[in-house]
Amino acid sequence: MTTSLSLSKKRQKELDRLKAEAQLLLAHQQEVLGHASTVAQEAGRQAQHLTREQVYPRVREGYNSYVAPVADRAGDVVTRTLVPAIGTALGTALSVADIANDTRVKAAVKRLKDTTSKVAGKAPVPAKKKTGVGTYIGIAIGVAALAGVAYAVWQTFRTDDELWVADDPDALSEG
């Protein structure tokens, strides 16, 4: 079913004129979009130049001024204090384990058990483990050591805005 519309010549002329204006408008829009694309590409290139010339140097300067010194100090603290402390503790634990596994120590412990059981006439009853003063002293030493390490780390990472050293000794007396 096709229906044909019969238009008057006047209406046909108006439609043709409107179609021509729409095509002209479309051509102008394509031209504007092409020009906008060129401007956007140039803006991108300028942003890259600005980033390379202004942003990167400032970021690098900020890193070298603020981040790198703190990281270096933290590394020094870990190298000078934390690593030797861990090494000492590990070495002590391994020494105790070696001594406990020594055959002479095992033989002495066995002789002591045999002597004790002969004297008492029966197997020794293990004494109840009590929490004594030594336990509390050990806990206190551990807490103090942990606090010392935490304080050292805090000192390393805090900002020293108020601390400064004058380059010129006369600058102190002139103030």
C-alpha positions in Angstrom: 0.0 0.0 0.0 1.7 3.1 -1.2 0.1 6.3 -0.8 1.4 9.2 -2.7 1.1 12.6 -1.3 0.5 15.3 -3.8 2.1 18.5 -2.7 1.5 21.8 -4.1 4.4 23.5 -5.9 4.6 26.0 -3.1 5.0 23.3 -0.5 7.5 21.4 -2.7 9.7 24.6 -3.1 9.6 25.2 0.7 10.7 21.5 1.3 13.5 21.8 -1.2 14.7 25.1 0.3 14.6 23.5 3.8 16.5 20.4 2.6 19.2 22.7 1.0 19.5 24.7 4.3 19.8 21.4 6.3 22.6 20.2 3.9 24.4 23.5 4.2 24.1 23.4 8.0 25.5 19.8 8.0 28.4 21.0 5.9 29.1 23.8 8.4 28.9 21.4 11.4 31.4 19.1 9.8 33.7 22.0 9.1 33.4 23.1 12.8 34.0 19.6 14.1 37.1 19.3 11.9 38.4 22.6 13.2 37.6 21.5 16.8 39.5 18.3 16.3 42.6 20.2 15.1 42.4 22.5 18.2 42.0 19.6 20.6 45.1 17.9 19.1 47.1 21.0 19.5 45.9 21.4 23.1 47.0 17.9 23.8 50.5 18.5 22.4 50.8 21.7 24.4 49.7 19.8 27.6 52.4 17.2 26.9 55.0 20.0 26.6 53.8 21.7 29.7 53.9 18.4 31.7 57.4 17.6 30.4 58.7 21.2 31.1 56.9 22.1 34.3 55.2 19.2 36.1 57.9 16.5 35.9 60.7 18.8 37.2 58.5 19.8 40.2 57.6 16.3 41.0 61.2 15.2 40.8 62.3 18.1 43.0 59.6 17.3 45.6 60.6 13.6 45.6 64.3 14.5 46.1 63.5 17.1 48.8 60.9 15.2 50.8 60.6 11.5 50.0 64.2 10.5 49.3 65.8 11.8 52.6 63.1 10.1 54.7 63.5 6.8 52.9 67.3 7.1 53.3 67.0 7.7 57.0 64.5 4.9 57.5 66.9 2.5 55.7 69.8 3.7 57.9 67.8 3.1 61.1 66.8 -0.4 59.9 70.4 -1.2 58.9 71.9 0.2 62.1 69.5 -0.9 64.8 66.8 -3.3 63.7 68.9 -5.8 61.6 71.6 -6.3 64.3 68.9 -6.7 67.0 67.1 -9.4 65.0 70.4 -11.1 64.2 71.3 -11.1 67.9 68.0 -12.6 68.9 68.1 -15.2 66.2 71.7 -16.1 67.1 70.8 -16.5 70.8 67.8 -18.7 69.9 69.9 -20.9 67.7 72.6 -21.2 70.4 70.1 -22.3 72.9 68.7 -24.9 70.5 72.3 -26.2 69.8 73.0 -26.5 73.5 69.8 -28.3 74.1 70.6 -30.8 71.3 74.1 -31.4 72.6 74.6 -35.1 73.6 76.5 -34.1 76.8 73.6 -32.0 77.9 71.1 -34.8 77.1 73.2 -37.3 79.1 73.4 -34.9 82.1 69.6 -34.4 82.0 69.1 -38.2 81.9 71.4 -38.7 84.8 69.6 -36.1 86.8 66.3 -37.7 86.1 67.6 -41.1 87.1 69.2 -39.8 90.3 66.0 -37.9 91.3 63.8 -41.0 90.6 66.1 -43.2 92.7 66.1 -40.8 95.6 62.3 -40.3 95.6 61.6 -43.9 94.8 59.1 -43.0 92.1 59.0 -40.9 89.0 59.2 -37.2 89.7 56.0 -35.3 89.5 56.5 -32.2 87.4 55.9 -29.1 89.4 53.2 -26.7 88.4 54.5 -23.8 86.4 53.9 -20.6 88.3 54.0 -17.2 87.0 56.9 -15.6 88.9 58.6 -12.3 89.0 60.9 -13.3 86.2 57.9 -13.6 83.8 56.7 -10.1 84.6 60.3 -8.7 84.3 60.6 -10.4 80.9 57.3 -8.9 79.7 58.3 -5.5 80.9 61.7 -5.7 79.1 59.9 -6.8 75.9 57.4 -3.9 76.1 60.2 -1.5 76.8 62.1 -2.8 73.8 59.0 -2.5 71.6 58.4 1.0 72.8 62.1 1.9 72.1 61.8 0.6 68.5 58.5 2.4 68.0 60.0 5.6 69.3 63.1 5.3 67.0 60.8 4.7 64.0 58.7 7.7 65.0 61.8 9.9 65.3 62.9 8.8 61.9 59.7 9.6 60.1 58.6 12.8 61.9 59.2 16.1 60.2 61.8 18.4 61.6 60.4 21.7 60.5 61.5 23.5 63.7 65.0 22.1 63.7 67.6 23.8 61.5 71.3 24.5 61.5 72.6 27.9 60.3 75.1 27.7 57.5 76.9 30.8 58.8 77.8 30.8 62.5 77.5 34.6 62.5 73.8 34.4 61.4 72.9 33.4 64.9 74.4 36.5 66.6 73.0 38.9 63.9 69.3 37.8 64.4 
